[in-house]
């Protein structure tokens, strides 16, 4: 962050306030020294005094935006030049502050500008991911966990081997399987999906292997199975841990012999498919329990990919939120463009047991309910907002006494206002004298 002001007192005061809020600050007495420094580094946020000795503040703003359009400029002005400051916002200033400056106003506007910078960076990462930054179509993720998955997908896609995906429900197992297929030499051939938990044993046989005419009552014609349909391509077997043991034997034979036999048939059919299997179960535990064949496990588990839970990659939540907002705004023909920081903070604190699928459902609902251009906390599900009550629990999980809740709330408001007691008392809707007595009672110090 940079501060350009010819008054040393003003520069030092703003710097002192902002450094207490963990901002890194450099100060400059005029435009010339600032632009010389700008050749060496970028400043995402810049405070600009309108009255500078060597250049008009508006001209500094114009030059800054030309050099770095993403910088957020905050204009500092006297009361007599508010009209000029308003004009500055029209040409790109983020906000303006009037003298005499107040600590609360300085810190509040700086934090808002920082949020805007972060949101822009998140949007850039999203565009990068969606345009091929991750080189995996349809995926959103800029954090290290997903970057490792992207790299693994690209490697394994080129090798003609079976893959086992292990992950919780809602993490995107089918998307990974499709990505492997699309990046592989088999991409011009069919990709076939089959859920092993959705059918009885008899139906699994007829669906996967097909059947001959007359094989059973109702088989009035010959039908190709999914394996035969996918010949040359990829078969994705979801919920492989739910497959009956007798079917596991048949699948193992397919993997060993590369042949299938239709139900009721006598002539083996040569098969060339890649198998990608997925499960949310611990298959090694299933092997010990006698519900999954060990030899089949090792046939499928040539390459193992374990997808992270959303709770383990929370750095990707803002990207995913923006992605889903854009997706459902287009689908619902609405003008929702972003999410409030308050609502985003609630999502960042949530553990998402349903993973990415649950987040998508939450944003879909929020976009449908939003009336303006922004998703706000009231658009989130009520049970999600209820999670905030957990902050009112002590270490043993018991609800805190009323006095302790009051103390915590007063501290929260004072911190948010930079310990501006006049503003804090207004927010709390109590007289300043009452606030002072409460602070003394609870031992609250700045």
N, C-alpha and C positions, 0 to 999 in steps of 0.2 A: 504494500500500500504506500502511496505517496501523498504528501501534503505540500501544496504550493501556496505560500503566503509570505508577503514581505514583512509582516509583523512577527518578530521572534516570539513574543509572548503568546500569540495565538497559535503559532506552529507548535510550540512546546506544550501548550495546554492540550491541544487535540491529540498530540502524540502520547502524552501521559495517560489520557483517558483510554485511548485505544490499545495501548500496550497492556493495560490492566485486563483487557478483554482478549488477550493472547494474539493480537494482530502484530505482524512485523511491519514497522513503519520507517520510512525515510522522509526527511523534510528538505525542502528547497525554498530559497528566498525569492526566486524568480523563475521565469519560463526557460531562460537560456540554460541554466544549470540542470533543470529538470530534463529538457530534451537531450542534453549531452548524456545524461545517465540513461535515458530511454534507449540509447543506441546499444547499451550493454545488457539491459534487462527489461522485462515487461512488468507493468504494475496493473493488476486486475481492477484495483479501486484507486481513484485519485480524487483528493479534495482540492478544489481550485478556487482561489479567491478571485472575484471579478476584477478587483482593482490591483493590478500588478505594475511594478515600475517599468518593466521592459516589454510588456505585451498585454493586450486586453484579454481578460479571462475567456471571453467567447472565442477569440482567435485561438487560444490555447486548447479549448475544447474541440474546435474544428480540426486542428492539427493532430491532436491525440486520437480522435476518431478515424482520421485518415490513416494514421500509422497502425493503430490497433483498434479496430471497430468493436472488439469485445470488451474493452475497458469500460468500467462503470464510473462516470464522473459525478461528483457531488459538488455543486456550486455553493460557495460561501459568499453572502452578500449583506449589505446594510439594508435597513428598511426602505431607504429611498430608491433602491434599485430592484425591488421585488419584481416589477414588470419585466426587467431584463432577465432576471433569473427564470421566470416563467417561460420566457422566450427561449432560454437555454435548454429547458427540458424538451422543447419542441424539436430542437436540432440534435438531441441525443443525450442530454444530461439525465442521469438517473433520478436525481432529486436536488433540492436546494435547501440550504439552512440560512436563517437570518441571524445577524448579530444583535445582541450579545448571545454567544453560543452557550448552550446548556449541555452538561455531560450526558444526560439521558437521551437527548435528541441526537447527539453525535454518535453515540454507541448504537442506538436503535437503527438509524439510517445506515450505518456501516454494516451492521449485521444483515439488514435486508439486502444490501448490495452484495454481500458475500453469498447469501442464499441464491441470489439471481445468477451470480458467477458460477456457483456449483451446479445449479440447474442447467445452465447452458453447457457446462462441461459434460454433464450426464447425458444431455441430448446428443452431444457430439459423439460420445461413446456408443450411444444407441444407433445413431446413423452409421457409424463405423462398423458396428456388429452386423447390422442389417444389410449393409452394402458390400459385405465381404471382408470386413476387418477381422472377423473370426473365421472367414472362409467356410462357414457352415450356414447354409440358407435356412432361415426360419428361427435360428437360435438367437437369444439375447443373453449376453453375459460378458462382462469385461473383467471380472475378478479372477484371481489366480486359480481357484477351483475349476471354473468352467474353461479357462484357457488350457488347463491340463487335459480336460475332456476333449476339447476341440483338436488338440494335437494328437491325442490317441486315436480319435475317429479317423483323422486323415491318414494316419499310418496304417491302421488295420484295414481300411477300406481297400487298399491296393493289394492286400494279401488275401488269397482265396482260402480262408480258414473260417471255422465256426466261431461264434462269439456268444458269450453269456453276459447279459446285462443284469446286474443286481442293484435294486433301488426300491425305495418306498413308492407307493402309489402317488401319482401326480407329479413325478419328477421329470417326465418326458421320455420314457423308455421307447415308445413308438417313434418319436421324432428322431431319436438317436439311430434306431434301426433303419429308418428311411434315409437318414443322412449317409450312413455307411453304404447303403445300396446306391444312392445317387452319385457318390464319389468313386464307386467301384467300376471295374470293367463290365459288370453286369447291368449297368444303369439302363441300357436299351431294352432289357428284358423285364418281365413282370415282377412286381413286389406284391407278395400275398401275405395278408394278416390272418392269424387264427388264434382265438382265445381258448386255451385248453380247459378253462374252468366253466365254459358256457354250454358244454354238450355232455351227453351220456357217452359211455364207452362205445356203444354201437354207432352213434352218430359221428363220433370222432373218426372211427375207421372209414365210414363211407365218405365223410367230408375230406379227409386227408388223402385217402387212397383211391376213392372212386369205387364204382361197382359195375358189374356186368349185367346186362339185361337178364331178368329172371333170377338174380342172386337171392332175392327175398321178395315177400309179398309187397307189391307196389312198385317194384323195380321194372317199369315197363320199357325202359330203354337204357342203353349204356351211358354212364356219366363219368367224365374225367374228374379225378380228385384234385385238391389244391396243389399237391406236390407235382402232379403231371402238368397242371395249368401253368405252374411257375417254372417249368423246365428252362434252364439257362439263366434263371433269375435268383430271387431271394425269397425264402419263406421265413416269416417272423412268427415264432411260437410264443405268445404271451402267456403268463401264468403257468409256466412249464411245471412248476412244483405241484400243480393240481392234477396233472395227468395220471390216470390210473396205472397201476404197475403193469398190467397186461399190455397196455398201449406203449409203455416205456420199452418193453421188449421189442415190439414191432418197430418203434422209432430207432432203437439201437441197430436193428437189422438194416434199416434204410441207410443209416450213417456208415455202416461197415461195408455193405454190398453195393451201395449206390444203385439200388433197384427197388421197385415197388411191385406189389401184386394187388390188383383191384379185388374188392370183395366179390367172391364168386368166380374169380378168374384163375387161369392156370398158366398163363404166359407172363413171365417177368418183364417189366418195362424199365429200360435203362433211364437213369435219372442224373441230371446235373444241376443241382441247386446248392445254394449256400444257406445254412441254417443259422439264424440269429434267435436265441431264446432269451426270455426275460422272466424274472421272478422277484417278488418282494419277500420271499422266504429265505431262511438260512438253509441251503441245500445240504450242507455238511451235517447239520443237526438232523435233517430229514433222513440222511443216509444212516446215521446212527439209530434213528427210530425205526428204520426198516420200511420207510414210505417212499424212498427214492433210490434208484439203482446207482451204485458207485461207478460202474463202468460207463453208464450213460452220462453221468456228471462229467467225467474226464473227457468224453467225446465232445461234449458241448463246450466245456470250459477251456478251449484252446487259448482264447484271449478273454480276460475278464475285465469288464468295465463297471465300476461302481459309481453311480451317479450321486452327487451330493444332495442332501436335503436343502430346501430353501433356507432353513434356519442356519445352515452352515455357510451360506454365501449371501448374507444380508446386504453386502455391498452392491449386489445386482438388483435389489428391490426397486430403487428409483428408476433404473433403466426399464425394468419390466413394467412398472406402473405407467410410465410414459408410453411404452409400446402398446399396452392394453387400452389406454385412454384413446390413442390414435385409432386403434382397431375398431373399438366400439363406437367412437364418435362418427366414424365413416358409416358403420353398419346402421346406426340409429339415426343418421342424418342430423347430428347435433353439433353444437359449437363448443364442446368441452375441450379445453386445451391443456390444462395442467391441474395440479393438486396443491392445496395449501400446505405450508410447512407443518402446521399443527396436525393435519390429517396424516401426512407422510410420517411424522414422528410416531404416531400411534401404530402404523403398519410396521415400522422399523423395530418396535418393541415386541411385536407379536411373533410367536414361534411357528405359525403356519403348519399344523399337523397334516393338512391336506396339500402342502407344498405349492408349486407354481399353479396347479389347477385351482386351488382354493383362492389364491391371490387373483387369478383371472376372473373367477366368479364374483369376488368382492368388487373389483373395478367395473365389471360389466354392470352390476347392480347400481353402483355409484353413478356411472355415466347415465344410466336410465333415469335416475332420480334427480340428477343435477339440473337446475334451472338456468344457471348462468354459464360462464366459461370455465369455472373452477370447481373441482371436487372439494368439499369441505367435510369437517369431522361429522356433521349431522347426516351426511350421505353414507357413512359407514354403518355396518350392521350393529345393532344395539348390543349384542353379546360381545362384540369386539371392544366397544367403548367401555363395557363393564370390566374389562381386564385392567383398566386404570385403577380400579378399587384396590387391586393388589398392592399398590404403592402405599396404602394405608394400613398395611399389616406389619407387625413386629417380626423379630427373627424367628419366633415360634409359630408364625402364621396366624396370630390372633389380631383382631382389630384393635387399632390404637385408641387410647382414650381421647375424648374430645379436645382436651387442652393440647395434647401432642399434635393432633391434626391441625388445630388452629396455629400452633407454632410453625409447623412445616409450611402451611399455606402463606403465612406472613413472610417467612424467609424466601419462599419462591417468588412472591410478588416483589419484594425488595430487590432481589437479585435481577429480576426481569427489568426493573426500572432503574438499575444502577444505583440503588439506595437513595433514590429521589423520594424523600418522605412525603412531600406534598402530593406527588402523583400517586404514590403507593396508597396513601390514605384515601385518595379519591377512588381508586380502583376497589379498595376494600370497603368503601362506603362507611368509613368511620372518621371522626375528627382526628387531626394531627396529634392532639394531646393524648387521645386514647391510644393511637399507634405508639407514641413514645412510651406510655405506661406499659403496653403489652411487650414492647422490646425490652424494657427494663426488667419486667417480670420473668420473661423467658431467657434473659441473658443474651439477646441477639445484638451482635456488634457488627459494624461494617467491616 
